[in-house]
Amino acid sequence: DHTKLAVELDASLDQIKHRGPDSRGQWISNDKRVAFGHVRLAINDLSPDGIQPFHDNDRTVHAVVNGEFYDYDNIRKDLEAKTDYKFRGRSDSELAIALYKYYGLNFLHHLRGEFACVIFDESQQLLIAARDRYGIKPLFWTVQDGRLLIAAEIKAFLPLGWKPEWDVKSLLDAGWNHDERTLFKGIAKVRPGHYLTCQSFDHIEQRPYWDISYPDKHAVDPRTPEEMIEGVRQRMLDAIKLRLRADVPVGVYLSGGIDSSVIAGMVTHLVKEQGIAMGSANPTDRVSCFSIAFDEESGFDESAIANRTAEWLGVRYIKKHMNEEELAKRFEDATWHCEHHNPDFNFVGKYALSEVPQEVGFKVVLTGEGADENFAGYPLYLPDYLRESDLSWTKHNTLPESEREHQLDLAETAAIDYYTSVGADVSNRGPSVARRMLNDITTVSSMAAFQLDIFAPWTSCYGKCDPQVTIANNADGRVRNLITDSWHPLHSAQYVWSKGHLANIFLTCLGDRTEMAHSIEARTPFLDHPLTEYVNNLPPSAKLRWEPEAKRFTEKWVLREASKPFITKELYERKKHPYSAPTTWPKGGPLNKLLDKLITEDSIKQLGFVDWERCKALTARAFGENGDPMAMRYAIVVAEWVILGQRFGVAKAEKPEGY
């Protein structure tokens, strides 16, 4: 029934209307077997020609696209020279159909950007659902009552007959974070760099079209440091320049860290020196930067550094003040938008940050996500960098072998001390099957350090659930062979982190979900694949650099050197704090009261998979000057499960029959 389908589709689009408040469109096939819906955030080609779904010239290929394709003009020009395809308008999203018509399934290799798209080819009876290389844009799928459903957010499935159930096994072994599973049974992600196909309304398959790769650790790199620095600088400027193209104004998120400051500095250079416009903004306008400032006593306020950077760059700097009460006010809505749990309040800060550009009429911002992953900025990478010598760059490596072994001992001890201090599990840092599968890298242990010990006794029916094994199994056999035989341990660590925490936490709850909640499209130059492919092929010692005189390591060394002309001396010399101190919140404050309201015996029992006895004292232990940081993590996560359970109407989890 056409009318029923249209109503269902509209109700589904209502659930994600924040992603596209400007217009919406539908297409339902004549035989009613395929239906597409789209909500539009108008950024390129603001005319009605940009309204989706898109159709080819003979209306047999149909598409919906979320996100941005870059280098649009050149790709379009090339296609117009090769084909007789007639573009309807100037929207970059229309490239998906034109490229597919010419290249078939290879069309994905020609796309550059942050995107998720679905194409239906009527003549082939082929449906394709694809996600960008790093998973910057979300895409979920499920089969319900014989129907394949695909959406940008899980909540869009609610009006389509889906009855939510907890995936307890995924919660136990962290599959929601390390493979294609989610918190909900039967709901899966299209993996980053993959496409899903459904052939003839029957066979569903998911295949990769791209993957992260690294050089053989034994191959010598002949390049000089200067060549590498220039190579990074030019690719960074190119990635940023492409992302300034829009028919609306473009801004920048600016924190006190080096990554966002590099973006702001390079953008300012391009605007002032090359006359590049910030989207539709006048080239003579100052660059607009957005930030939030927390109370100084919060422990994570970096606005003073951001202020100095903004002043040095001469940008327009707009910030919003946040405090504990403001975080508490936004906690529940931010959790609903993320659709999974987070063990701290950082995502609420990002949710609040995205209000700032929206309030002054911006739709597009550039952000610094991806720099730590690709340039080795995380302290947890250090033991794996030191695990083996860097034989690929001995001519320029500043770390002597004797010093490497000494520093490895220090790095391992520092990691254990840190995880012990915050109540995490350090027993998993020894030899294990999972570690042996991944060439003994400790990053896998660090990723699994914060395990939840609050599950109901009956959940033991699922057997031993080890997140480290989940992480190892998520790398396919080909990749595990490369990790074992070919890649340096630092690169192996970067790979598993990017496939887990980057894609499933940082790009979701600190990325797309908290940005699109306020109709903000964030563009990520550090994840531009021509840049990342270049950086991935640099030696480990170009990323983590030993400073012999200072007796310390500089993380993201090649990025710092490439960025030096565009950032302040303060930022260039600033070192990442090895491990940030746990944040404490006062007893009886807004967050304490909110979590007490959410974590009750009734709400915990309604979840079904959580043990009330282990939860009832969580908030009492978590808050106050001497609060237990692990209890705080548990309390935040349990409160988020309660919120998601209530808002999604999730059935109470029960022990499965037959166990």
Phi, psi and omega per residue, in radians:
D1 nan 2.068 -3.065
H2 -1.073 -0.785 -3.096
T3 -1.112 -0.768 3.140
K4 -1.083 -0.754 3.106
L5 -1.056 -0.773 -3.121
A6 -1.094 -0.710 3.128
V7 -1.155 -0.775 3.104
E8 -1.026 -0.813 -3.110
L9 -1.077 -0.743 -3.132
D10 -1.131 -0.702 3.112
A11 -1.138 -0.648 3.097
S12 -1.142 -0.746 3.120
L13 -1.141 -0.551 3.080
D14 -1.018 -0.612 -3.113
Q15 -1.162 -0.425 -3.101
I16 -2.126 0.461 -3.063
K17 -1.119 -0.384 3.074
H18 -1.089 -0.431 -3.125
R19 -1.317 -0.346 -3.101
G20 -2.743 1.407 -3.076
P21 -1.420 -0.092 -2.988
D22 -1.448 -0.617 3.079
S23 -2.948 2.952 3.049
R24 -2.485 2.735 -3.129
G25 -2.530 2.790 3.137
Q26 -2.407 2.689 2.923
W27 -2.522 2.294 3.094
I28 -2.190 2.239 -3.093
S29 -1.142 2.742 -3.115
N30 -1.017 -0.610 -3.132
D31 -1.538 0.059 3.086
K32 1.099 0.376 -3.131
R33 -1.625 -0.274 -3.141
V34 -2.337 2.357 3.106
A35 -2.423 2.282 3.108
F36 -2.034 2.456 3.010
G37 -2.345 2.646 -3.073
H38 -2.629 2.355 2.970
V39 -1.893 2.368 -2.927
R40 -1.912 2.259 2.891
L41 -1.807 1.797 -2.987
A42 -1.318 2.041 -3.096
I43 -2.223 -0.805 3.053
N44 -2.018 2.325 -3.048
D45 1.004 1.484 -3.071
L46 -1.346 -0.043 -3.114
S47 -1.326 2.976 3.075
P48 -1.042 -0.311 3.110
D49 -1.097 -0.350 -3.123
G50 -1.571 -0.028 -3.129
I51 -1.245 2.374 -3.136
Q52 -1.856 2.876 0.062
P53 -1.156 2.695 3.038
F54 -1.669 2.687 3.109
H55 -2.375 2.605 3.072
D56 -1.321 3.138 -3.010
N57 -1.099 -0.574 3.118
D58 -1.785 0.220 3.038
R59 0.978 0.753 3.022
T60 -2.013 -0.211 3.046
V61 -2.093 2.288 -3.019
H62 -2.262 2.587 -3.076
A63 -2.615 2.581 2.891
V64 -2.201 2.451 -3.040
V65 -2.339 2.424 3.043
N66 -2.126 2.266 3.104
G67 1.913 -2.738 -3.032
E68 -2.343 2.428 2.950
F69 -1.870 2.314 -3.106
Y70 -1.800 2.944 -3.072
D71 1.044 0.616 -3.058
Y72 -0.997 -0.816 -3.044
D73 -1.044 -0.796 -3.109
N74 -1.166 -0.725 -3.137
I75 -1.154 -0.729 3.138
R76 -1.113 -0.778 3.138
K77 -1.018 -0.759 -3.141
D78 -1.093 -0.760 -3.133
L79 -1.176 -0.681 -3.140
E80 -1.144 -0.540 3.103
A81 -1.297 -0.537 -3.050
K82 -1.626 -0.450 -2.968
T83 -2.286 3.015 3.060
D84 -1.812 0.368 -3.132
Y85 -1.133 2.292 3.136
K86 -1.798 1.966 3.112
F87 -1.275 2.432 -3.113
R88 -1.324 -0.669 -3.098
G89 -2.630 -2.598 -3.091
R90 -1.964 0.235 -3.118
S91 -1.255 2.328 3.090
D92 -1.103 -0.493 -3.077
S93 -1.091 -0.463 -3.110
E94 -1.179 -0.269 3.100
L95 -1.020 -0.554 -3.072
A96 -0.974 -0.821 -3.129
I97 -1.200 -0.811 -3.088
A98 -1.074 -0.730 3.116
L99 -1.188 -0.720 3.132
Y100 -1.090 -0.712 -3.117
K101 -1.077 -0.539 -3.086
Y102 -1.641 -0.707 -3.014
Y103 -1.853 -0.081 -3.068
G104 1.110 -2.520 -3.095
L105 -1.123 -0.261 3.074
N106 -1.291 -0.034 -3.094
F107 -1.017 -0.495 -3.077
L108 -1.150 -0.504 -3.141
H109 -1.173 -0.329 -3.078
H110 -1.680 -0.028 -3.110
L111 -1.654 2.412 3.141
R112 -2.273 2.064 3.127
G113 2.610 -2.815 3.133
E114 -1.970 2.007 -3.000
F115 -2.759 2.764 2.836
A116 -2.408 2.408 -3.127
C117 -2.555 2.672 3.068
V118 -2.247 2.287 3.138
I119 -2.183 2.418 2.994
F120 -2.131 2.155 3.114
D121 -1.817 1.825 -3.062
E122 -1.093 -0.707 -3.060
S123 -1.150 -0.556 3.140
Q124 -1.661 -0.118 -2.986
Q125 0.870 0.827 -3.069
L126 -2.140 2.198 3.038
L127 -1.905 2.356 -3.124
I128 -2.199 2.269 3.048
A129 -2.180 2.072 -3.007
A130 -2.210 2.642 -3.125
R131 -2.247 2.572 -3.075
D132 -1.076 2.982 -2.930
R133 -1.081 -0.596 -3.095
Y134 -1.872 -0.039 -3.120
G135 1.362 0.582 3.130
I136 -1.167 -0.701 3.078
K137 -1.760 2.418 -3.075
P138 -1.448 2.689 3.042
L139 -2.757 2.141 -3.098
F140 -2.095 2.732 3.091
W141 -2.561 2.729 3.093
T142 -2.776 2.800 3.004
V143 -2.006 2.111 -3.131
Q144 -2.255 2.144 3.128
D145 0.891 0.752 3.086
G146 1.353 0.144 3.127
R147 -1.959 2.297 3.014
L148 -1.449 2.103 3.136
L149 -1.988 2.373 -3.135
I150 -2.340 2.360 -3.120
A151 -2.712 2.819 3.124
A152 -1.328 -0.441 3.102
E153 -2.405 2.605 -3.060
I154 -1.123 -0.616 -3.088
K155 -1.051 -0.376 3.118
A156 -1.153 -0.314 3.129
F157 -1.390 -0.286 -3.038
L158 -1.009 -0.765 3.137
P159 -1.366 0.003 -3.036
L160 -1.840 0.362 3.049
G161 1.664 0.034 -3.140
W162 -1.348 2.302 3.081
K163 -1.914 1.856 -3.004
P164 -1.150 2.368 3.006
E165 -2.324 2.564 3.090
W166 -1.228 2.425 2.967
D167 -1.644 1.548 -3.018
V168 -1.122 -0.685 3.114
K169 -1.047 -0.729 3.119
S170 -1.128 -0.620 3.083
L171 -1.201 -0.676 -3.098
L172 -1.224 -0.765 -3.064
D173 -1.798 0.195 3.085
A174 1.081 0.497 3.066
G175 -1.056 -0.542 3.126
W176 -1.036 -0.446 -3.091
N177 -1.789 -0.341 -2.975
H178 -2.149 -0.071 3.021
D179 -2.519 -2.722 -2.997
E180 -1.461 -0.067 -3.122
R181 -1.306 2.941 3.089
T182 -2.248 -2.947 3.058
L183 -1.284 -0.221 -2.985
F184 -1.987 2.339 -3.114
K185 -1.056 2.268 3.059
G186 1.457 -0.067 3.098
I187 -1.807 2.156 -3.085
A188 -2.160 2.765 3.037
K189 -1.615 2.560 2.781
V190 -1.316 2.194 -3.046
R191 -1.205 2.668 3.030
P192 -0.990 2.451 3.115
G193 1.204 0.344 -3.116
H194 -2.174 2.829 2.965
Y195 -2.332 2.524 3.105
L196 -1.771 2.395 3.035
T197 -2.140 2.516 2.986
C198 -2.207 1.956 -3.051
Q199 -1.741 2.216 3.057
S200 0.930 0.714 3.073
F201 0.991 0.532 -3.032
D202 -2.452 -1.329 -2.946
H203 -1.417 2.101 3.124
I204 -1.862 2.291 -3.127
E205 -2.509 2.553 3.089
Q206 -2.088 2.248 -3.094
R207 -2.312 2.668 3.060
P208 -1.441 2.580 2.964
Y209 -2.054 -0.144 -3.123
W210 -2.793 2.625 3.035
D211 -2.597 2.751 3.049
I212 -1.214 2.413 3.088
S213 -2.490 2.794 -3.083
Y214 -2.375 2.807 -3.123
P215 -1.322 2.832 3.038
D216 -1.137 2.273 -3.052
K217 -1.157 -0.280 -3.138
H218 -1.572 -0.244 -3.089
A219 -1.379 2.268 -3.109
V220 -1.394 2.313 3.098
D221 -1.645 2.043 -3.052
P222 -1.420 -0.105 -3.022
R223 -1.255 2.661 3.078
T224 -1.532 2.823 3.055
P225 -0.984 -0.683 -3.107
E226 -1.096 -0.713 3.096
E227 -1.064 -0.760 -3.101
M228 -1.168 -0.736 3.133
I229 -1.062 -0.811 3.136
E230 -1.147 -0.667 3.113
G231 -1.073 -0.727 3.102
V232 -1.186 -0.785 -3.079
R233 -1.039 -0.834 -3.096
Q234 -1.145 -0.685 -3.141
R235 -1.243 -0.573 3.066
M236 -1.146 -0.830 3.140
L237 -1.065 -0.692 3.123
D238 -1.131 -0.772 -3.137
A239 -1.088 -0.681 -3.134
I240 -1.256 -0.775 -3.124
K241 -0.991 -0.779 3.130
L242 -1.073 -0.602 -3.059
R243 -1.479 -0.001 3.040
L244 -1.566 -0.094 -3.111
R245 -1.387 2.116 3.090
A246 -2.963 2.787 3.065
D247 -1.654 0.251 3.041
V248 -2.333 2.868 3.121
P249 -1.145 2.630 3.141
V250 -2.118 2.366 3.104
G251 -2.098 -3.008 -3.106
V252 -2.380 2.380 2.961
Y253 -1.416 2.228 -3.098
L254 -2.198 1.979 3.023
S255 -1.839 -2.906 3.105
G256 -1.546 0.045 -3.084
G257 -1.525 2.948 -3.077
I258 -1.246 -0.602 -2.986
D259 -1.117 -0.920 -3.138
S260 -1.203 -0.522 3.125
S261 -1.194 -0.624 3.055
V262 -1.060 -0.804 3.124
I263 -1.034 -0.879 -3.112
A264 -1.058 -0.706 -3.134
G265 -1.157 -0.761 -3.139
M266 -1.224 -0.654 3.084
V267 -1.071 -0.812 3.141
T268 -1.042 -0.712 3.090
H269 -1.070 -0.819 -3.107
L270 -1.120 -0.660 -3.126
V271 -1.243 -0.815 -3.057
K272 -1.347 -0.728 -3.015
E273 -1.596 -0.543 -3.072
Q274 -1.985 -0.030 3.105
G275 1.187 0.394 3.101
I276 -1.282 2.348 -3.123
A277 -1.509 2.603 3.043
M278 -1.472 1.390 -3.050
G279 1.175 -2.245 -3.112
S280 -1.507 -0.005 -3.138
A281 -1.159 2.671 3.082
N282 -1.178 2.326 -3.136
P283 -0.996 -0.360 3.124
T284 -1.477 -0.183 3.110
D285 -1.210 2.612 3.044
R286 -1.257 2.613 3.070
V287 -1.116 2.358 3.125
S288 -1.700 2.175 3.124
C289 -2.097 2.527 -3.050
F290 -2.172 2.498 -3.094
S291 -2.710 2.900 2.957
I292 -2.159 2.591 3.123
A293 -2.058 2.259 3.086
F294 -1.730 2.865 2.991
D295 -0.985 2.452 -3.097
E296 -1.001 -0.639 -3.101
E297 -1.263 -0.101 -3.126
S298 -1.174 -0.406 3.116
G299 1.625 -0.200 3.108
F300 -2.363 0.665 3.053
D301 -1.616 2.080 3.125
E302 -2.040 0.304 -3.006
S303 -1.196 -0.436 3.129
A304 -1.117 -0.753 3.109
I305 -1.169 -0.746 3.124
A306 -1.052 -0.676 3.096
N307 -1.038 -0.811 -3.115
R308 -1.153 -0.677 3.103
T309 -1.110 -0.794 -3.127
A310 -1.066 -0.709 3.136
E311 -1.137 -0.759 -3.136
W312 -1.104 -0.673 -3.126
L313 -1.405 -0.364 -3.098
G314 1.286 0.606 -3.106
V315 -1.665 2.866 2.990
R316 -1.405 2.100 -2.977
Y317 -2.053 2.018 -3.085
I318 -2.061 2.142 -3.126
K319 -2.317 2.737 3.117
K320 -2.046 2.398 3.129
H321 -1.508 2.358 3.130
M322 -2.149 2.598 3.001
N323 -2.493 -3.047 -3.067
E324 -1.056 -0.701 -3.129
E325 -1.100 -0.712 3.132
E326 -1.156 -0.650 3.077
L327 -1.112 -0.803 -3.113
A328 -1.056 -0.669 -3.124
K329 -1.071 -0.572 -3.030
R330 -1.736 -0.151 -2.976
F331 -0.995 -0.816 -3.041
E332 -1.222 -0.771 3.134
D333 -1.156 -0.689 3.126
A334 -1.096 -0.677 3.112
T335 -1.118 -0.755 3.118
W336 -1.028 -0.719 3.139
H337 -1.215 -0.623 -3.104
C338 -1.265 -0.584 3.115
E339 1.175 0.220 2.900
H340 -2.736 3.014 -3.027
H341 -1.477 2.783 3.054
N342 -2.383 2.490 -3.056
P343 -1.535 0.178 3.082
D344 -2.627 -3.074 -3.068
F345 -1.719 0.156 -3.092
N346 -0.998 -0.661 -3.085
F347 -1.148 -0.496 3.114
V348 -1.223 -0.638 3.052
G349 -1.076 -0.733 3.127
K350 -1.166 -0.643 3.086
Y351 -1.056 -0.766 3.128
A352 -1.193 -0.669 3.127
L353 -1.017 -0.667 -3.079
S354 -1.260 -0.195 3.021
E355 -1.253 -0.505 -2.981
V356 -1.128 -0.948 3.108
P357 -1.115 -0.628 -3.134
Q358 -1.057 -0.685 -3.086
E359 -1.175 -0.379 3.125
V360 -1.942 0.350 2.962
G361 1.515 0.331 3.095
F362 -1.704 2.607 3.059
K363 -2.062 -0.321 -3.009
V364 -2.244 2.335 3.045
V365 -2.361 2.696 2.970
L366 -1.720 2.431 -3.102
T367 -2.274 2.906 -3.029
G368 -1.723 0.222 -3.132
E369 -1.057 2.494 3.044
G370 1.772 -0.254 -3.114
A371 -1.198 -0.788 -3.128
D372 -1.097 -0.648 -3.128
E373 -1.163 -0.785 -3.006
N374 -1.552 -0.468 -3.134
F375 -1.829 0.156 3.089
A376 1.120 1.067 -3.118
G377 -1.663 -0.182 -3.072
Y378 -1.531 2.382 3.098
P379 -1.006 -0.537 -3.096
L380 -1.164 -0.261 3.088
Y381 -1.304 -0.386 -2.966
L382 -1.025 -0.823 3.123
P383 -1.018 -0.628 -3.121
D384 -1.314 -0.521 3.013
Y385 -1.109 -0.667 -3.066
L386 -1.478 -0.145 -3.046
R387 -1.113 -0.585 3.104
E388 -2.361 2.707 3.035
S389 -1.141 2.618 3.021
D390 -1.587 1.662 -3.082
L391 -1.422 -0.139 -3.038
S392 -1.424 -0.226 -2.996
W393 -2.536 0.721 -3.026
T394 -1.047 -0.526 -3.123
K395 -1.095 -0.557 -3.058
H396 -2.031 0.025 -3.128
N397 -1.317 2.236 -3.059
T398 -1.650 0.015 -3.040
L399 -1.775 1.926 3.091
P400 -1.170 2.696 -3.074
E401 -1.074 -0.726 -3.133
S402 -1.122 -0.658 3.115
E403 -1.202 -0.645 3.128
R404 -1.009 -0.828 -3.100
E405 -1.131 -0.688 3.107
H406 -1.127 -0.790 -3.123
Q407 -1.172 -0.547 3.080
L408 -1.084 -0.783 3.102
D409 -1.046 -0.769 -3.141
L410 -1.116 -0.735 -3.108
A411 -1.156 -0.722 3.116
E412 -1.114 -0.757 3.136
T413 -1.121 -0.750 3.138
A414 -1.078 -0.708 3.135
A415 -1.128 -0.794 -3.140
I416 -1.113 -0.738 3.119
D417 -1.058 -0.748 3.141
Y418 -1.105 -0.909 -3.078
Y419 -1.125 -0.595 3.063
T420 -1.130 -0.722 -3.079
S421 -1.118 -0.451 3.141
V422 -1.825 0.247 3.030
G423 1.356 0.294 -3.112
A424 -1.458 2.943 -3.119
D425 -1.457 2.056 3.088
V426 -1.874 0.008 -3.135
S427 -1.201 -0.330 -3.076
N428 -1.499 0.124 -3.063
R429 -1.547 0.039 3.110
G430 -1.546 -3.047 3.137
P431 -1.048 2.486 3.106
S432 -2.746 2.878 3.093
V433 -1.030 -0.800 -3.105
A434 -1.060 -0.768 3.140
R435 -1.118 -0.703 3.132
R436 -1.142 -0.564 3.096
M437 -1.144 -0.413 -3.047
L438 -2.080 0.621 3.043
N439 1.009 0.570 3.002
D440 1.156 0.379 3.118
I441 -1.179 2.436 -3.141
T442 -1.512 -0.222 3.092
T443 -0.986 -0.606 3.130
V444 -1.115 -0.619 3.089
S445 -1.230 -0.698 3.118
S446 -1.110 -0.684 3.133
M447 -1.139 -0.448 -3.096
A448 -1.849 0.258 -3.024
A449 -1.247 -0.557 -3.048
F450 -1.711 1.282 -3.131
Q451 -1.607 2.494 -3.065
L452 -1.516 2.247 -3.118
D453 -1.981 0.877 -3.040
I454 -2.283 0.282 -3.089
F455 -1.402 2.612 3.126
A456 -1.098 2.574 -3.102
P457 -0.944 -0.604 -3.069
W458 -1.119 -0.362 -3.098
T459 -1.185 -0.194 3.080
S460 -1.131 -0.215 3.111
C461 -1.093 -0.339 3.133
Y462 -1.439 0.050 3.117
G463 1.370 -2.937 -3.134
K464 -1.278 2.125 -3.125
C465 -1.984 1.817 -3.052
D466 -1.937 1.932 3.132
P467 -1.000 -0.507 3.107
Q468 -1.099 -0.670 3.098
V469 -1.175 -0.689 3.085
T470 -1.016 -0.782 3.138
I471 -1.074 -0.822 -3.113
A472 -1.126 -0.738 -3.120
N473 -1.197 -0.419 -3.115
N474 -1.220 -0.418 3.031
A475 -1.437 2.218 -3.097
D476 -1.260 2.990 -3.039
G477 -1.010 -0.679 3.131
R478 -1.059 -0.794 -3.119
V479 -1.182 -0.701 3.120
R480 -1.090 -0.611 3.063
N481 -1.116 -0.735 3.118
L482 -1.132 -0.730 3.114
I483 -1.071 -0.737 -3.101
T484 -1.238 -0.728 -2.944
D485 -1.878 -0.513 -2.890
S486 -2.076 -0.680 -3.002
W487 -1.516 2.553 2.985
H488 -1.149 2.526 -3.115
P489 -0.960 -0.565 3.079
L490 -1.052 -0.794 -3.122
H491 -1.159 -0.639 3.082
S492 -1.095 -0.718 3.112
A493 -1.098 -0.752 3.125
Q494 -1.091 -0.651 -3.133
Y495 -1.102 -0.924 -3.051
V496 -1.181 -0.586 3.097
W497 -1.145 -0.770 -3.108
S498 -1.133 -0.580 -3.137
K499 -1.352 -0.355 -3.112
G500 -1.905 -1.495 -3.017
H501 -1.069 -0.700 -3.130
L502 -1.097 -0.955 -3.045
A503 -1.192 -0.679 -2.919
N504 -1.814 -0.145 3.055
I505 -2.188 -1.054 -3.001
F506 -1.157 -0.688 -3.132
L507 -1.494 -0.128 3.091
T508 -1.770 -1.288 -3.030
C509 -1.334 -0.391 3.023
L510 -1.876 0.273 -3.103
G511 -2.435 -2.100 -2.961
D512 -0.848 -0.819 -2.963
R513 -1.200 -0.693 3.139
T514 -1.425 -0.311 3.057
E515 -1.453 -0.895 -3.104
M516 -1.216 -0.288 3.010
A517 -0.986 -0.499 3.127
H518 -1.981 0.392 3.101
S519 1.021 0.746 3.094
I520 -1.979 2.163 3.042
E521 -1.623 2.093 3.104
A522 -1.733 2.368 3.128
R523 -1.961 2.400 -2.935
T524 -2.072 1.504 -3.106
P525 -1.001 -0.587 -3.114
F526 -1.166 -0.237 3.116
L527 -1.884 0.306 3.021
D528 -1.167 2.118 -2.937
H529 -1.166 -0.530 3.017
P530 -1.078 -0.579 3.071
L531 -1.234 -0.860 -3.063
T532 -1.151 -0.626 3.112
E533 -1.115 -0.629 3.081
Y534 -1.185 -0.837 -3.095
V535 -1.131 -0.698 3.140
N536 -1.065 -0.460 -3.122
N537 -1.603 0.145 3.029
L538 -1.489 2.681 3.123
P539 -1.129 2.633 3.092
P540 -0.922 -0.650 -3.070
S541 -1.294 -0.139 3.009
A542 -1.465 -0.259 -3.126
K543 -1.724 -0.884 3.043
L544 -1.886 2.029 -2.963
R545 -2.074 2.240 3.088
W546 -1.427 2.232 3.091
E547 -1.769 1.741 -3.003
P548 -1.022 -0.685 -3.093
E549 -1.246 -0.745 -3.128
A550 -1.429 -0.221 -3.111
K551 0.976 0.887 3.116
R552 -2.692 2.928 3.120
F553 -1.750 2.511 2.975
T554 -1.871 2.045 3.115
E555 -1.408 2.694 3.131
K556 0.951 0.690 -3.009
W557 -0.995 -0.858 -3.065
V558 -1.158 -0.559 3.075
L559 -1.196 -0.753 3.114
R560 -1.021 -0.787 -3.113
E561 -1.164 -0.706 3.134
A562 -1.157 -0.507 -3.046
S563 -1.647 -0.119 -2.982
K564 -0.880 -0.730 -3.129
P565 -1.193 -0.241 -2.966
F566 -1.927 -0.027 -3.095
I567 -2.253 2.884 -3.132
T568 -1.264 2.775 3.077
K569 -1.054 -0.651 3.133
E570 -1.004 -0.793 -3.123
L571 -1.281 -0.670 3.134
Y572 -1.038 -0.662 -3.076
E573 -1.598 -0.182 -3.062
R574 -1.273 2.352 3.108
K575 -1.773 2.547 3.071
K576 -1.160 2.302 3.090
H577 -1.112 2.227 -3.008
P578 -0.894 -0.868 3.101
Y579 -2.525 2.168 -3.070
S580 -1.277 2.470 -3.137
A581 -1.174 2.531 3.121
P582 -1.104 2.435 3.138
T583 -1.447 2.377 3.095
T584 -1.901 2.619 3.120
W585 -2.230 2.530 -3.022
P586 -1.240 2.632 3.007
K587 -1.159 2.454 3.080
G588 1.364 0.046 3.135
G589 -1.434 3.136 -3.086
P590 -0.982 -0.712 -3.129
L591 -1.243 -0.691 3.089
N592 -1.045 -0.806 -3.136
K593 -1.118 -0.716 -3.121
L594 -1.121 -0.829 -3.127
L595 -1.162 -0.603 3.057
D596 -1.101 -0.645 3.135
K597 -1.181 -0.628 -3.081
L598 -1.428 -0.673 -3.054
I599 -1.633 1.597 3.111
T600 -2.154 2.881 3.140
E601 -1.039 -0.720 -3.135
D602 -1.131 -0.797 -3.081
S603 -1.172 -0.607 3.133
I604 -1.233 -0.728 -3.135
K605 -1.169 -0.524 3.098
Q606 -1.194 -0.513 3.051
L607 -1.087 -0.814 3.066
G608 1.629 -0.554 -3.057
F609 -1.806 0.039 -3.100
V610 -1.965 2.473 -3.117
D611 -1.568 1.995 -3.118
W612 -1.036 -0.662 -3.108
E613 -1.028 -0.561 -3.130
R614 -1.503 -0.142 -3.064
C615 -1.889 -0.375 -2.919
K616 -1.138 -0.435 -3.138
A617 -1.818 0.153 -3.035
L618 -1.013 -0.891 -3.052
T619 -1.203 -0.586 3.093
A620 -1.076 -0.636 -3.138
R621 -1.422 -0.487 -2.980
A622 -1.388 -0.639 -2.988
F623 -1.690 2.762 3.134
G624 1.875 2.935 -3.053
E625 -1.003 -0.634 -3.139
N626 -1.864 0.567 -3.112
G627 -1.046 2.573 3.134
D628 -1.434 2.018 -3.069
P629 -1.086 -0.573 3.131
M630 -1.236 -0.675 3.079
A631 -1.089 -0.627 3.100
M632 -1.110 -0.784 3.111
R633 -1.039 -0.821 3.139
Y634 -1.042 -0.792 -3.080
A635 -1.098 -0.752 3.136
I636 -1.086 -0.819 -3.094
V637 -1.110 -0.800 -3.125
V638 -1.104 -0.722 3.107
A639 -1.059 -0.674 3.128
E640 -1.178 -0.684 3.074
W641 -1.065 -0.705 3.122
V642 -1.080 -0.805 3.133
I643 -1.039 -0.868 -3.110
L644 -1.120 -0.708 3.117
G645 -1.045 -0.740 -3.115
Q646 -1.276 -0.795 -3.060
R647 -1.262 -0.600 3.103
F648 -1.494 -0.232 -3.066
G649 1.150 0.813 -3.064
V650 -1.336 2.356 3.107
A651 -1.122 2.579 3.086
K652 -1.080 2.313 3.138
A653 -1.302 2.343 3.128
E654 -2.204 2.757 3.060
K655 -1.101 2.235 -3.094
P656 -1.115 2.571 3.083
E657 -1.119 2.515 3.089
G658 1.590 -0.131 3.108
Y659 -1.603 nan nan
